[in-house]
């Protein structure tokens, strides 16, 4: 069976803007790594809502990435993070 090739778009390095760089660093990185770093940050800081696991609570660094919102869903987070890539 042929191995599935990873989607090249996911592997192409993306550049985080200033707000997102505060969380994941300022170096260009593939989207997959960016997502991993974002989740590492969320878990390390206990930002996943305890009751509603799909909600992410923003701290001072994530609030600018979430366009000032205190809490967003995982799905909304993905959309908002895309807006901080150049």
C-alpha positions as CSV (number, residue, x, y, z in Angstrom):
1,X,0.0,0.0,0.0
2,X,1.3,3.5,-0.9
3,X,2.2,5.7,2.0
4,X,0.1,8.9,2.2
5,X,2.2,11.9,1.4
6,X,1.9,14.8,3.9
7,X,0.1,17.8,2.4
8,X,2.9,20.1,1.3
9,X,0.8,23.2,2.4
10,X,1.1,21.9,6.0
11,X,4.9,21.6,5.7
12,X,5.5,25.0,4.1
13,X,6.9,27.3,6.8
14,X,4.6,30.1,7.9
15,X,5.7,33.3,9.6
16,X,3.9,34.1,12.9
17,X,3.1,37.8,13.4
18,X,4.2,39.6,16.6
19,X,1.2,38.5,18.7
20,X,1.6,34.9,17.8
21,X,5.4,35.0,18.0
22,X,5.0,35.8,21.7
23,X,3.6,32.3,22.1
24,X,5.3,30.1,19.5
25,X,8.5,32.0,18.7
26,X,9.3,34.3,15.8
27,X,11.0,31.8,13.5
28,X,9.0,30.6,10.4
29,X,7.8,27.1,11.1
30,X,5.5,24.5,9.4
31,X,1.9,24.7,10.4
32,X,2.1,21.3,12.1
33,X,4.9,22.5,14.4
34,X,3.1,25.7,15.0
35,X,0.0,23.8,16.2
36,X,2.1,21.5,18.4
37,X,3.8,24.5,20.0
38,X,0.5,26.2,20.6
39,X,-0.9,23.1,22.3
40,X,2.2,22.7,24.4
41,X,1.8,26.3,25.6
42,X,-1.9,25.8,26.3
43,X,-1.3,22.6,28.3
44,X,1.8,23.9,30.1
45,X,-0.3,26.9,31.3
46,X,-3.5,25.0,32.0
47,X,-5.5,27.1,29.5
48,X,-7.9,24.3,28.4
49,X,-11.2,24.8,30.1
50,X,-11.6,22.2,32.9
51,X,-15.4,21.7,32.2
52,X,-15.7,22.4,28.5
53,X,-12.6,20.7,27.1
54,X,-13.1,22.2,23.6
55,X,-12.8,25.7,25.0
56,X,-9.4,27.5,25.3
57,X,-9.1,30.2,27.9
58,X,-6.8,33.1,26.9
59,X,-4.0,34.4,29.1
60,X,-2.2,37.7,28.4
61,X,-0.1,36.3,25.6
62,X,-3.0,34.5,23.8
63,X,-5.6,37.3,24.1
64,X,-4.1,39.3,21.2
65,X,-4.0,36.1,19.1
66,X,-7.7,35.5,20.0
67,X,-8.5,39.1,18.9
68,X,-9.1,40.1,22.5
69,X,-11.5,37.3,23.4
70,X,-11.3,35.6,26.8
71,X,-12.2,32.2,25.6
72,X,-12.6,30.5,22.2
73,X,-13.3,27.0,20.9
74,X,-10.5,24.9,19.4
75,X,-12.1,25.3,16.0
76,X,-12.3,29.1,16.3
77,X,-8.7,29.1,17.6
78,X,-7.5,27.5,14.4
79,X,-9.2,30.2,12.3
80,X,-8.0,33.0,14.5
81,X,-4.4,31.7,14.5
82,X,-4.5,31.6,10.6
83,X,-5.1,35.4,10.7
84,X,-1.8,35.8,12.5
85,X,0.4,34.2,9.8
86,X,2.2,36.0,7.0
